[in-house]
Amino acid sequence: MPVLRIPTPLRAYTNGQSDVTVNGSNISEVLSDLTTQYPTIKLHLFNDGGDLRPFVNLFVGENNIKDLQGVNTPVKDGEKIMLIPSIAGG
């Protein structure tokens, strides 16, 4: 099963877990499983329309899914996925 790396600010919504084992053959299925396991994280990842928020970046290996197939990007068993929220400031 793929492993999703959770950034520190979002770990409060995964019971402090930094790595969450998820089921799915693509990013959409992985995120669905994540939000089933930890429903309170959903608001922080998705907008009211059910789309990923623009500041949410997901990487499969070193590749941003935005540069691949988006939420349809396939993932393999044991693959590492990183969730990285964008940081803004000045």
MARSE-367218 format. One record per atom (N, C-alpha, C): residue in one letter; x, y, z. Coordinates in steps of 0.001 Angstrom, whole numbers, plus 500000, padded with zeros to 6 digits. Atoms other than C-alpha are relative to their C-alpha. Layout:
// residues N
PT rest   east  north     up
PT    A      X      Y      Z
...
// end
This chain:
// residues 90
PT rest   east  north     up
PT    M 500839 498820 500000
PT    M 500000 500000 500000
PT    M 500885 501245 500000
PT    P 499232 498752 499985
PT    P 501194 503551 499352
PT    P 500040 500614 501401
PT    V 499851 499291 498734
PT    V 502397 505709 502242
PT    V 499965 501491 499700
PT    L 500157 498560 500179
PT    L 501326 509349 502462
PT    L 500660 500716 501162
PT    R 499272 499214 498998
PT    R 503670 511727 504308
PT    R 499183 501247 500304
PT    I 500837 498884 499566
PT    I 501679 514288 506320
PT    I 500900 501093 500586
PT    P 499178 498925 499442
PT    P 503240 517719 507012
PT    P 499573 500330 501433
PT    T 500230 499702 498588
PT    T 503498 518897 510612
PT    T 498699 500765 500256
PT    P 501229 499258 499685
PT    P 500638 521471 510421
PT    P 498710 499181 499856
PT    L 501207 500803 500216
PT    L 498171 518774 509287
PT    L 499958 498735 500863
PT    R 499952 501218 499190
PT    R 499206 516038 511724
PT    R 498973 499991 501125
PT    A 501060 499935 498987
PT    A 496652 517262 514251
PT    A 498740 499303 499513
PT    Y 501192 500619 500592
PT    Y 494044 515835 511848
PT    Y 500207 498522 499683
PT    T 499703 501426 500220
PT    T 495766 512428 511547
PT    T 500483 499358 501301
PT    N 499622 500522 498673
PT    N 496121 511769 515295
PT    N 501506 500019 500215
PT    G 498562 499840 499821
PT    G 499728 512969 515141
PT    G 500855 499157 499077
PT    Q 499257 500885 500902
PT    Q 500700 510486 512428
PT    Q 500746 500816 498936
PT    S 499224 499338 501053
PT    S 503490 511658 510111
PT    S 499936 499217 498696
PT    D 500142 500872 501168
PT    D 503081 508703 507738
PT    D 498706 499210 500154
PT    V 501271 500713 499978
PT    V 499689 507247 506877
PT    V 499991 499006 498841
PT    T 500138 501016 501034
PT    T 499279 503992 504993
PT    T 498602 500122 499420
PT    V 501271 499771 500684
PT    V 496546 504435 502392
PT    V 499812 498963 498897
PT    N 500335 500883 501113
PT    N 494772 502292 499827
PT    N 499692 500835 498778
PT    G 500358 499328 501235
PT    G 494435 503278 496207
PT    G 501013 499755 498913
PT    S 499116 500180 501148
PT    S 495835 502880 492737
PT    S 500308 501320 499311
PT    N 499685 498660 500507
PT    N 495798 506618 491982
PT    N 499793 501008 501136
PT    I 500060 498974 498956
PT    I 495925 509883 493927
PT    I 498575 500223 500487
PT    S 501394 499803 499605
PT    S 492139 510305 493917
PT    S 499560 498942 501012
PT    E 500369 501083 499086
PT    E 491649 506906 495575
PT    E 500754 500102 501318
PT    V 499183 499821 498796
PT    V 494481 507584 498027
PT    V 499389 501080 500891
PT    L 500582 498907 499218
PT    L 492902 510883 499093
PT    L 498642 499615 500558
PT    S 501290 500481 499513
PT    S 489500 509249 499395
PT    S 500200 499114 501232
PT    D 499716 500863 498853
PT    D 490968 506623 501713
PT    D 500493 500822 501185
PT    L 499497 499139 498927
PT    L 492831 509280 503718
PT    L 498848 500698 500714
PT    T 501103 499258 499387
PT    T 489651 511296 504273
PT    T 498964 499071 500638
PT    T 500849 500982 499309
PT    T 487755 508126 505211
PT    T 500611 499655 501361
PT    Q 499307 500306 498748
PT    Q 490381 507305 507838
PT    Q 500003 501185 500953
PT    Y 499868 498778 499201
PT    Y 490686 510923 509026
PT    Y 499085 501083 499406
PT    P 500964 499081 500628
PT    P 487511 512860 508073
PT    P 500266 501488 500235
PT    T 499797 498582 499708
PT    T 488583 516129 509723
PT    T 501059 500658 499111
PT    I 498980 499418 500878
PT    I 491473 516579 507270
PT    I 499400 500472 498672
PT    K 500612 499718 501303
PT    K 489098 516812 504293
PT    K 499828 501497 499746
PT    L 500217 498555 500126
PT    L 488226 520482 504893
PT    L 501286 500746 499656
PT    H 498708 499345 500219
PT    H 491932 521355 504753
PT    H 500615 499661 498646
PT    L 499465 500418 501300
PT    L 492540 519590 501433
PT    L 499099 500359 498824
PT    F 500965 499811 501084
PT    F 489356 520156 499413
PT    F 499136 501229 500226
PT    N 500931 498875 499905
PT    N 487166 523165 498637
PT    N 498569 499474 500034
PT    D 501410 500401 499918
PT    D 483351 523139 498815
PT    D 499536 499225 498776
PT    G 500354 500708 501224
PT    G 483189 521867 495226
PT    G 500628 498619 499894
PT    G 499377 501313 500007
PT    G 485260 518799 496096
PT    G 501328 499944 499262
PT    D 498707 499949 500687
PT    D 488367 519955 494218
PT    D 501116 500260 501002
PT    L 498841 499718 499151
PT    L 491841 520003 495741
PT    L 500214 501500 500083
PT    R 499703 498571 499841
PT    R 492628 523410 497165
PT    R 501295 500323 499241
PT    P 498822 499662 500824
PT    P 495189 525282 495028
PT    P 501327 499948 500751
PT    F 498747 499989 499244
PT    F 497748 525441 497846
PT    F 500451 498619 500443
PT    V 499633 501370 499638
PT    V 497791 521658 498307
PT    V 500829 499397 498867
PT    N 499107 500625 500969
PT    N 500723 520046 496532
PT    N 500270 498566 500418
PT    L 499726 501406 499756
PT    L 501123 516301 496246
PT    L 501098 499549 499061
PT    F 498874 500497 500769
PT    F 504317 514659 495100
PT    F 500045 498486 500066
PT    V 499744 501427 500094
PT    V 504759 511094 493925
PT    V 501475 499905 499642
PT    G 498556 499923 500188
PT    G 508464 510585 494326
PT    G 500390 501480 500005
PT    E 499578 498601 500105
PT    E 509968 513894 493196
PT    E 499111 500805 499070
PT    N 500845 499349 500999
PT    N 507158 514756 490768
PT    N 498686 500499 500584
PT    N 501262 499406 499594
PT    N 504296 517126 491518
PT    N 498902 499416 499118
PT    I 501072 500591 500802
PT    I 501014 515526 490439
PT    I 499425 500994 499000
PT    K 500481 498978 500941
PT    K 500141 518839 488760
PT    K 500758 499922 498672
PT    D 499192 500174 501203
PT    D 502916 518045 486274
PT    D 499799 498616 499379
PT    L 500256 501356 500492
PT    L 501680 514464 485818
PT    L 498549 499928 499525
PT    Q 501394 500182 500400
PT    Q 498030 513364 485567
PT    Q 499023 500501 501058
PT    G 500859 499472 498951
PT    G 496660 515331 488518
PT    G 499565 498897 500949
PT    V 500484 501004 499056
PT    V 494469 513263 490838
PT    V 499884 498618 499368
PT    N 500007 501297 500685
PT    N 494480 510508 488201
PT    N 501392 499376 499912
PT    T 498635 500523 500003
PT    T 498241 510016 488679
PT    T 500028 498648 500704
PT    P 499945 501322 499367
PT    P 498815 506312 489333
PT    P 501061 499933 501090
PT    V 499020 500265 498945
PT    V 500595 505127 492464
PT    V 500147 498490 500140
PT    K 499693 501429 499860
PT    K 502250 501796 493118
PT    K 500004 499612 501475
PT    D 499921 500538 498657
PT    D 502223 499600 496163
PT    D 501348 500380 500611
PT    G 498776 499611 499313
PT    G 504776 500917 498661
PT    G 500546 501362 499614
PT    E 499517 498697 500466
PT    E 505160 504246 496856
PT    E 499829 501054 501095
PT    K 500050 498890 499051
PT    K 505888 507349 498934
PT    K 499353 501207 499324
PT    I 500699 498810 500487
PT    I 503539 510297 498435
PT    I 500178 501069 501075
PT    M 499819 498913 499048
PT    M 504266 513659 500039
PT    M 498932 501063 499775
PT    L 500967 498917 499999
PT    L 501618 516217 500907
PT    L 500713 501231 500525
PT    I 499261 498803 499618
PT    I 503159 519672 500974
PT    I 499119 501215 499759
PT    P 500799 498793 500201
PT    P 501034 522764 501600
PT    P 500919 501162 499576
PT    S 499237 498819 500407
PT    S 502210 525951 499884
PT    S 500082 500961 501169
PT    I 499800 499003 498942
PT    I 503576 528643 502135
PT    I 500090 501356 499328
PT    A 499990 498653 500564
PT    A 502889 532286 501419
PT    A 500450 500964 501090
PT    G 499569 499000 499025
PT    G 504275 535343 503048
PT    G 500853 501052 499328
PT    G 499208 498953 500613
PT    G 506328 538377 502517
PT    G 501006 500566 500930
// end
